[in-house]
Amino acid sequence: MNDSLYMQRALELAELGRGNVSPNPMVGCVIVYDDKVIGEGYHQKYGEAHAEVNAISNVKDHSILPECTAYVTLEPCAHQGKTPPCADLLIEKEIKRVVVACRDPFDQVDGKGFEKLKQAGIQVEVGLMEKEAVELNNRFFTSIQNERPYVILKWAQTSDGFVARENYDSKWISNPYSRQLVHKWRAEEDAILVGKNTAIHDNPKLTTREWIGKNPVRILLDSNLEVHKDFNLFSKEAETIILNSLEEKKERNIEWIKTDMNNPWSVLRKLHEHKIQSVIVEGGSQVLNSFINENCWDEARVFTSSATFKKGVEAPDIEGEIVKEEGIFADQLTIYKNNHG
């Protein structure tokens, strides 16, 4: 059997859950009998059936499952959460062989799923396409292992290196297609973060309007609560968290949380406490630079347009591994990865 081919398919299925399963990981599963795919599934929504359940449900004849191989992108869970343990289901169906891409670092799983399967006499193989599986769930792994959200920095800059004019006006540097892509990204991540200056000067909504998908949690850094409640960030369209130094309270979809505002690491720890697994940092330049200066980022997505300002607010200076360069009509998108040296 072509194990890599089936695992690649399982990874493609897992990707379909992006933006809908957090704080759970994305998982895909393929069931194979006699070198033919007879069932496949993925974790579609947080709180609902896991990949293995959906894949087995997709199999028409359960009597042949004892002769099947299940390809799963992440270790089957061994604990009762919002759904029953997937390891138990694989055992109940007497699956012959289970091929898994990578181990689940979550304490309540972390090897326990493998142990259950082996004790039941199931052949277990681990590590096929592990690198790809870990990369797929880098938000989940960062959250579990580093106790902080995965951080994506994002900004648009002019060809001469500015993110805003002298009066802080930054509309619109990038083109409509780039902005639509940004809305797609918003639907895929847990939260989006801006500082008070961006909130005041741009009055952004930070919602997903140009793409089908959920709105991210809006995070506002506003130490002294200077952003007025009439601003768009206080609308009912999305949950909003205001990190500040003065008060803690909750009204409707808005929550004020006191935290140490001195550095990005303390901000990220507070977001982790609120089960936020990933965050897009949209600005402004002061906030972006604070994350860069503290080496507090995982990925940066930078649009460079053909526009020129000649003077204004300078774009952040970032160093990292360039993993992608792509033209979006007249804009150039560059994606950097931080290898955290």
HELIX and SHEET records of a PDB file:
HELIX    1   1 ASP A    3  GLU A   15  1                                  13    
HELIX    2   2 ALA A   51  SER A   57  1                                   7    
HELIX    3   3 HIS A   62  GLU A   67  5                                   6    
HELIX    4   4 CYS A   86  GLU A   92  1                                   7    
HELIX    5   5 LYS A  112  GLN A  119  1                                   8    
HELIX    6   6 GLU A  130  LEU A  136  1                                   7    
HELIX    7   7 ASN A  138  ASN A  146  1                                   9    
HELIX    8   8 PRO A  176  GLU A  188  1                                  13    
HELIX    9   9 LYS A  196  ASP A  202  1                                   7    
HELIX   10  10 ASN A  232  PHE A  234  5                                   3    
HELIX   11  11 PRO A  264  GLU A  273  1                                  10    
HELIX   12  12 SER A  285  ASN A  293  1                                   9    
SHEET    1   A 5 LYS A  36  TYR A  42  0                                        
SHEET    2   A 5 GLY A  28  TYR A  33 -1                                        
SHEET    3   A 5 THR A  69  VAL A  72 -1                                        
SHEET    4   A 5 ARG A  97  VAL A 100  1                                        
SHEET    5   A 5 GLN A 123  VAL A 126  1                                        
SHEET    1   B10 LYS A 249  GLU A 251  0                                        
SHEET    2   B10 ILE A 254  LYS A 258 -1                                        
SHEET    3   B10 THR A 240  ASN A 244  1                                        
SHEET    4   B10 VAL A 217  LEU A 221  1                                        
SHEET    5   B10 ALA A 191  GLY A 195  1                                        
SHEET    6   B10 SER A 278  GLY A 283  1                                        
SHEET    7   B10 TYR A 150  GLN A 157  1                                        
SHEET    8   B10 GLU A 299  THR A 304  1                                        
SHEET    9   B10 ASP A 331  LYS A 337 -1                                        
SHEET   10   B10 GLU A 321  ILE A 328 -1                                        
SHEET    1   C 2 PHE A 162  ALA A 164  0                                        
SHEET    2   C 2 VAL A 313  GLU A 314 -1                                        
END                                                                             
